Amino acid sequence: MKIKKIQSINFGTFKNFQWNGTVPEFHDKVNILLGWNGCGKTIISRLLRSYEKGVIETGSRIDGAIFTVGFDTGSKKQDELSGYENKIRVFNEDYIKEIIDQTHLKYVVAIGTPEVDFSKKQKELDDAKGELGKLPQCKNEYDDISEKVSKHIRTISGIGHIKKDPVVESNGVFNSYFKSSFEKRVDWLTKQIEQGKQLENFIQSEDELKNLLATLSNLSEKEREYKILKKWNDWIIEKLEKINRYLKFSPVYEKSARLSGYPDGGKEEDWIRGGLDLHKLSNKSEQLSTCLFCGSKIQNRDELLKHFSNDVIELNNTLEAMGKSAEDALREITTCETFYTSEKTTMETFFASLQEKIKSKKENKIKEVDSCAFDNLFINEEVFEVDKTAWTVEIHHVATEYQKYLDKKKVYEDCLKSRLDKNNEIKNIEQELKELKRKAKNVQIPADRINKLLASTFPYKKIELDDSTEEIGYVLKRDGVECSLDSLSEGERNFLALAYFLLSINDEENKLDNDAVIVIDDPVSSLDSDSLFQVYAILAGEIERNNNRQYFVFTHNLDFFGHLLQNYKKSDGKIKDDLVSFYQISMNSSGSVIKILNESFKNYRSDYLYAITKLNEIKDSTNLDDAILAANLLRRSIETFLHFKYGHGDLKSKLTQLYAHYKKVKLGNSNPTEKDGIEQEVSQEEKVMYRFINHGSHEFLGLEKYDITVLQGSKQRIENYLNVIKSVDKDHYDTFGV
């Protein structure tokens, strides 16, 4: 089977893409596709992976994609994916994640001759799993009982505000009675029964329960009315002296000199009051600064306020507060309709009278108003046994469902225990089976293959697979100590996944067709320059050993691309057209496209020199594709220079060293007064540069998404990079010829 072309795509960065007839169809042997991150390489790898899986997997990041792939047997659309499971294999970031998430790898144990018969133990495991499947599912029905009883208790008339039994509950009232409250009462009942009491003693007859509910409702209402009337009775007793004092109080007015010319009769007071209210002169934060009538500035506020002394203000505030209390009292007292009718009438009369007297006093503050009289109506405190009645009602409802609750709880717990016992039995059998399989499989042959690849690719790191004594397959070790896959760096994990991928596609049990299609997307992602050549050599050997397969290799790394390019060049510099075709995936105003490789990429043997030359060429371009190219080239150039300048280490730490050197040079050529500005400027340039090369060339999220605001700064980043190199290593900069 061979793929001839990506006929059409409408998804992500591919906007209604159609294969250009001027572009040659894919080579039957090797196809190298160069494209910067963000151009759509991963989309293509995911589309091809859907043929491997036979379906667009749920939750995949190409949901909704519309595409057609041209095979040598005909074109197949996104809904025609079946039949290719053994004809195509794809290595991409989805494959890497799939591998990293596994606890062991199938093909590491696939080679070897069985020496132990574990078929009996396998049948024992299958039988145990079958028995587990026949066990009933455990249904928790006892919780339904506690929920039902709890809900009913909360709705009993008159019980809501009563405090729960302190013997069972530490705090709370019955309107907060929930499942946990019921369960605590069940525990309490169990202890009572264990002490010799009978459950029937806690259950009431129908008539007894009816009387209890009536008593509860009456007692609850009586207690409520008592608390309201007692509260306002006590308020009157406490406030009566103060009320009478202010009803008889006559404040002294102080008339300002300016107002002395106004005639008597109270008109000036009305005028002053109106002016104060209208201009909000009593509230500094809201007062007007100019008169509403004449527009002049208000400068006589103090003189106006002076007319009303503190006595007047105090009287006004007190009358307002007493009036509000009288209003609240009457509103609450009105709700007391069943008990204490005479007390209620007495208090209603008092507060209604008080309201009239307050009104009279407000109308004429100088006038004395008759005093109020009141006798204490509740001298002795009344005690209610509503709590005891509520607890008896509650215990009745719990006791009624007590036995049913315990029975259903036991059924559920027995069911769980049966399933747990069977699961434990299965785990024990599985462990025994694993031990037999471990003995039955020779894991050393495939593990040795991967270890050789790891050793050659990471010569300074002791990473290896070792035979596991507990699991089927292998354990991963670093420096002789067992470690997990996710403890490796991103580059190390990616390469381990690649090594496993190459092993799996060549395993006898893999059942992959001899002429299958192999797709490898970005095999050197997150690897440093020391490892690039080794990965290239491994892939070149893989391709040479499998002449019947068709290969697709996607990359954005120019060093890696350069190795591939040289591998397929003749001695005269021309491409070996009988073995390979080179393509480029790029973006234009219409979206991503697949086209013939730009000739400029074939002209430079030194990728570093190409990157510098190309950066200088496109630094003034406003084209988005050039901005993405700039980010990739700039990262490549910086990585190469930093490796040359500072040796081994991660990109971020070496970039910090570079800018520290650059800052030192700039500070040495500046005035002391410029120090702070230079330090801040260089720090900002370093942060922006790291963000630019890290985002623009490497860390795209989702379906080839990128931040245009970051990429728009390509010109400034290129110029900054050249300035930095010129400052820290002028001799090297002069070799650029820019």
Buried (B, 14 or more C-beta within 10 A) or exposed (E): BBBBBBBBBBBBBBBEBEBEEEBEBBBBBBBBBBBBBBBBBBBBBBBBBBBBBEEBBEEBBBEEBEBBBBBEEEEBEBEEBEEBBEBBBBBBBBBBEEBBEEEEBBBBBBBEEEEEEBEEBBEBBEEBBEEBEEEEEBEEBBBEBBEBBBEEBBEBEBBBBBBBBEEBBEEEBBEEBBBEBBBBBBEBBEEBBEEEEEBEEBBBEEEEBEEBBEBBBBBBBBBBBBBBBBEBBEBBBEBBEEBBEBBEBEBEEEBBEEBEEEEEEEEBBEEBEEBBEEBEBBEEEEEEEEBEEEEEEBEBBEEBBBBBBEBBEEBBEBBEEBBEBBEEBBEBBEEBEEBBEEBBEBBBEBBEBBBEBBEEBBEEBEEEBEEBEBEEBBEEEEEBEBBEBBBBBBBBBBBBBBEEBBEBBEBBEEBEEBBEEBBEBBEEBBEBBBBBBBEBBBBBEBBEBBBEBBEEBBEEBEBBBBBBEEBBBBBBBBEEEEEEBEEBBEBBBBBBBBBBBBBBBBBEEBEBBEBBBBBBBBBBBBBBBEBBBBBBBBBBEBBEEBEEBBBBBBBBBBBBBBBBBEBBBEEEEEBEEEBBBBBBBBBEEEBBBBEEBEEEBBEBEEBBBBBBBBBBEBBEBEBBBBBBBBBBBBBBBBBBBBBEBBEEBEBEEBBEBBBEBBBEBBBEEEEEEEEEEBEEEBEEBBEBBBBBBBBBBBEBEEBBEBEEEBBEBBBBBBBBBBBBBBBBBEEEBEEBEB
